[in-house]
Amino acid sequence: MKAFYFAFAVTALAAYASAGVVVQEEHPIDWYNCAGKPDGNYEHPSDCTRFISCSGGIASQRDCANCNFDAVRCPEGRTVYNASVDACLWADETSCQVSPQPSTTVGPLPTSGEPASTTGNAGSTVQPPVTLPPIVNPPIENSTCDPLECRVEGYCQHYFKCDNTTNPPRWVRKECGTDLVFNPNDPSGNPHPHGGVCDYWSNLDHATNQTYRLDKECLRCFFEELGECSRDYDYQAPDLLTRTVQRLSCSDGLVFVEAEETCQRCNERVQTDGSTCEAECIRDGNVKP
């Protein structure tokens, strides 16, 4: 088993050494059936950036290598598995189609006297786990919800729970808390059975990590000028602990230029109409002492 994984990793590393990519570690899984399959790698049924390894009838999920986000070559934050060459390739070098996420569905609840579908070791009967389909649109706060779905939805540092103490039940927004973010995946990297949980940043997969980092309202740092000839500007640090925009100012005689992310002399700042900010600075008293 280890020899097989090593051979695949060496192949992938040799193919993409110049890009600095390697195949990630394996994650044992129990929802994929390797029985009767020859040892080898197989397409993941729901994620093009992962693949399944079967060895001796045992299944493991493996991740393709992380890569810097690129809309063409790396839109998912990881390379893409290609079964025909048994390697992870750049997204623009292969195509991938997947089926819905594998899940265990539960039929009608047993009636009185009927056993549940699974029997535990101690003889107790339990229902098999359920993976619910994703909600197409995120919940709107105070909109109605169905408490029987038993799920939460979240993004960045907040989540929504269905509050069944109201009539009708409604989505209520909650905060994850200091230094925690909403993780929509389980530890194996699959969609979480009940939508997700608040978790440590280090446990996010690469795609979720990048989504949060690039979102101005979530984690992305940003600079915003308050006018073409304004010395004042807003700054947000890339910080989980404090999401409070800071109002800062350039020194006298300078204005902030958002595109350059720094301050410039009034007579060097060119506005959209082609004029400089020199007259406006004099008018506003923004001159060097």
Disulfide bonds with the S-S distance in Angstrom:
Cys34-Cys54 1.92
Cys48-Cys96 1.77
Cys64-Cys88 2.04
Cys67-Cys74 1.91
Cys145-Cys162 2.00
Cys156-Cys218 1.97
Cys176-Cys198 2.09
Cys229-Cys277 2.06
Cys250-Cys263 2.05
Cys266-Cys281 2.08
